[in-house]
Amino acid sequence: MATIKDVAALSGVAVSTVSRTINGHPDVSAETRAKVMDAVCELHYVPNISARDLVQTQVKHLGLVIRGAENTFYAPIVRTIGQCIDRAGYTMVIDQIEFDSDEVAAAAALAQSKRLRGVILLGGRFDYNPEDIASIGVPVICCCTHANQFGSLDESCYSSVAIDDEATAFQATNKLIELGHKHIAVLLSATDDHSISELRYRGYCRALREAGLTIDENLVVCALDFSLEAAYSGTRTLIQNHPEVTALFAVADSLGIAALKGLHDEGLIVPRDFSLIAIDGIELSYFAIPTLTTLVQPQIELGELAVDTLLSMLNKEDSTRHIRVETHLRKGGTIAPVAS
């Protein structure tokens, strides 16, 4: 059986660094965390339970692994999850990881080291396999992601609560089409990221096809890992190279806010000259000038349903659930009929 020293040797760090990484200390860099967690997975290392936990006969810990913790969309969800877990008499244990980190490895390590009863994955991938979930060893619910569109995991192995990303993107793009826009660009992280960008890109493409409009790859603006700087500069480049474009669908509010500044700095007045719509409904987007038009996700409901579903699994009331929640359109002030 692998030891913590084996993990340290394979990852090239000190034993104390491995310990801090597994226990979620914030002073570990993303690069080091990734090396350690890769070693944990490769060696199938199971951390020792601390002496303090051993004396507890009934540990009531629920884990929350947040992938892309800097994402402001998650803040109300995390707060709600914490409140619901506390009311249920459990203690929440959080691990915040980078956008490109492995949430499965983090969840598996957390479940072992903190003796979790269950775990919520917030902002996970969409390509899990049975081995991934089995490695965690406790009931799992994916919040804000359905988690199986690109993987081989059977739906009976986990639970989820999320919007229908493709259908919501279709709705957003179709709103622009209804206003007469025919040259509509899309702003996303990547078209093949096996995550929300790819799913929302599918909805965008389906809306264009059903309207008889051309899907032009030159109108796809990529902001890898949801970089705001890339979204801003990409929007400016789009306007400079494609003056025929009159509307933009941003797959996330954060990208939409960056695009709004890019449009302003190119001399365009929104929505008189250009329309912009997004998805999420983060609080900051309400205070943009003009207020961003967006399809709002019910963040509080997502958090409440995630905890309720996990507790039902733990209490054997349900095996698994897959819940789809609805968005609603916040009209805002960034869309208008295409100028004649």
DANORCOR-V204379 format. One record per residue. N is the residue number from 1. RES is the residue in one letter. SS is DSSP state (2 for helix, 1 for strand, 0 for the rest). NEAR is the number of other ideal C-beta (glycine too) atoms within 12 Angstrom. Layout:
# DANORCOR-V204379
{{N RES SS NEAR} {N RES SS NEAR}}
This chain:
# DANORCOR-V204379
{{1 M 0 12} {2 A 0 21} {3 T 0 20} {4 I 2 32} {5 K 2 20} {6 D 2 20} {7 V 2 36} {8 A 2 27} {9 A 2 21} {10 L 2 24} {11 S 2 31} {12 G 0 16} {13 V 0 29} {14 A 0 18} {15 V 2 21} {16 S 2 19} {17 T 2 27} {18 V 2 37} {19 S 2 27} {20 R 2 24} {21 T 2 41} {22 I 2 39} {23 N 0 28} {24 G 0 31} {25 H 0 20} {26 P 0 16} {27 D 0 14} {28 V 0 30} {29 S 0 18} {30 A 2 25} {31 E 2 18} {32 T 2 26} {33 R 2 36} {34 A 2 25} {35 K 2 27} {36 V 2 44} {37 M 2 41} {38 D 2 26} {39 A 2 32} {40 V 2 38} {41 C 2 28} {42 E 2 19} {43 L 2 25} {44 H 0 22} {45 Y 0 33} {46 V 0 24} {47 P 0 31} {48 N 0 23} {49 I 0 19} {50 S 0 17} {51 A 2 8} {52 R 2 12} {53 D 2 22} {54 L 2 11} {55 V 0 11} {56 Q 0 15} {57 T 0 8} {58 Q 0 12} {59 V 0 23} {60 K 0 23} {61 H 1 30} {62 L 1 39} {63 G 1 43} {64 L 1 47} {65 V 1 47} {66 I 1 38} {67 R 1 39} {68 G 0 32} {69 A 0 28} {70 E 0 20} {71 N 0 32} {72 T 2 25} {73 F 2 39} {74 Y 2 39} {75 A 2 23} {76 P 2 28} {77 I 2 38} {78 V 2 34} {79 R 2 23} {80 T 2 30} {81 I 2 45} {82 G 2 28} {83 Q 2 18} {84 C 2 30} {85 I 2 34} {86 D 2 16} {87 R 2 16} {88 A 0 24} {89 G 0 16} {90 Y 0 30} {91 T 1 23} {92 M 1 37} {93 V 1 35} {94 I 1 32} {95 D 1 42} {96 Q 1 30} {97 I 1 38} {98 E 0 27} {99 F 0 29} {100 D 0 22} {101 S 0 37} {102 D 0 34} {103 E 2 46} {104 V 2 39} {105 A 2 38} {106 A 2 47} {107 A 2 49} {108 A 2 35} {109 A 2 45} {110 L 2 42} {111 A 2 38} {112 Q 2 31} {113 S 2 34} {114 K 0 36} {115 R 0 30} {116 L 0 37} {117 R 0 31} {118 G 1 40} {119 V 1 48} {120 I 1 57} {121 L 1 49} {122 L 1 47} {123 G 0 39} {124 G 0 47} {125 R 0 38} {126 F 0 35} {127 D 0 25} {128 Y 0 35} {129 N 0 20} {130 P 2 19} {131 E 2 18} {132 D 2 31} {133 I 2 36} {134 A 2 20} {135 S 2 31} {136 I 2 38} {137 G 0 25} {138 V 0 31} {139 P 1 34} {140 V 1 45} {141 I 1 46} {142 C 1 48} {143 C 1 46} {144 C 0 46} {145 T 0 43} {146 H 0 37} {147 A 0 43} {148 N 0 31} {149 Q 0 28} {150 F 0 22} {151 G 0 26} {152 S 0 17} {153 L 0 32} {154 D 0 17} {155 E 2 22} {156 S 2 16} {157 C 2 28} {158 Y 0 40} {159 S 1 39} {160 S 1 40} {161 V 1 39} {162 A 1 42} {163 I 0 38} {164 D 0 29} {165 D 2 38} {166 E 2 29} {167 A 2 26} {168 T 2 40} {169 A 2 41} {170 F 2 31} {171 Q 2 31} {172 A 2 50} {173 T 2 45} {174 N 2 30} {175 K 2 37} {176 L 2 40} {177 I 2 31} {178 E 2 22} {179 L 0 27} {180 G 0 20} {181 H 0 34} {182 K 0 23} {183 H 0 28} {184 I 1 43} {185 A 1 46} {186 V 1 49} {187 L 1 54} {188 L 1 44} {189 S 0 36} {190 A 0 27} {191 T 0 27} {192 D 0 18} {193 D 0 28} {194 H 0 24} {195 S 0 40} {196 I 2 44} {197 S 2 37} {198 E 2 30} {199 L 2 39} {200 R 2 44} {201 Y 2 39} {202 R 2 33} {203 G 2 34} {204 Y 2 47} {205 C 2 30} {206 R 2 24} {207 A 2 33} {208 L 2 32} {209 R 2 17} {210 E 2 15} {211 A 0 23} {212 G 0 10} {213 L 0 24} {214 T 0 15} {215 I 0 24} {216 D 0 21} {217 E 2 15} {218 N 2 17} {219 L 2 36} {220 V 1 32} {221 V 1 44} {222 C 1 31} {223 A 0 35} {224 L 2 23} {225 D 2 27} {226 F 2 37} {227 S 0 23} {228 L 2 30} {229 E 2 19} {230 A 2 26} {231 A 2 40} {232 Y 2 29} {233 S 2 23} {234 G 2 36} {235 T 2 40} {236 R 2 27} {237 T 2 25} {238 L 2 38} {239 I 2 33} {240 Q 2 18} {241 N 2 17} {242 H 0 25} {243 P 0 15} {244 E 0 19} {245 V 0 35} {246 T 0 34} {247 A 1 49} {248 L 1 48} {249 F 1 49} {250 A 1 54} {251 V 0 46} {252 A 0 47} {253 D 2 44} {254 S 2 40} {255 L 2 47} {256 G 2 51} {257 I 2 40} {258 A 2 35} {259 A 2 49} {260 L 2 43} {261 K 2 26} {262 G 2 35} {263 L 2 41} {264 H 2 24} {265 D 2 18} {266 E 0 27} {267 G 0 15} {268 L 0 29} {269 I 0 19} {270 V 1 37} {271 P 0 30} {272 R 0 19} {273 D 0 22} {274 F 1 38} {275 S 1 44} {276 L 1 53} {277 I 1 55} {278 A 1 52} {279 I 1 49} {280 D 1 44} {281 G 0 38} {282 I 0 32} {283 E 2 23} {284 L 2 26} {285 S 2 37} {286 Y 2 24} {287 F 0 15} {288 A 0 30} {289 I 0 18} {290 P 0 28} {291 T 0 29} {292 L 0 44} {293 T 1 38} {294 T 1 44} {295 L 1 42} {296 V 1 35} {297 Q 0 38} {298 P 0 28} {299 Q 2 34} {300 I 2 22} {301 E 2 30} {302 L 2 41} {303 G 2 35} {304 E 2 29} {305 L 2 34} {306 A 2 47} {307 V 2 40} {308 D 2 29} {309 T 2 37} {310 L 2 42} {311 L 2 30} {312 S 2 23} {313 M 2 29} {314 L 2 29} {315 N 0 16} {316 K 0 10} {317 E 0 15} {318 D 0 19} {319 S 0 18} {320 T 0 28} {321 R 0 26} {322 H 1 27} {323 I 1 29} {324 R 1 23} {325 V 0 31} {326 E 0 18} {327 T 0 33} {328 H 1 18} {329 L 1 23} {330 R 1 31} {331 K 0 20} {332 G 0 31} {333 G 0 24} {334 T 0 41} {335 I 0 40} {336 A 0 28} {337 P 0 17} {338 V 0 23} {339 A 0 17} {340 S 0 7}}
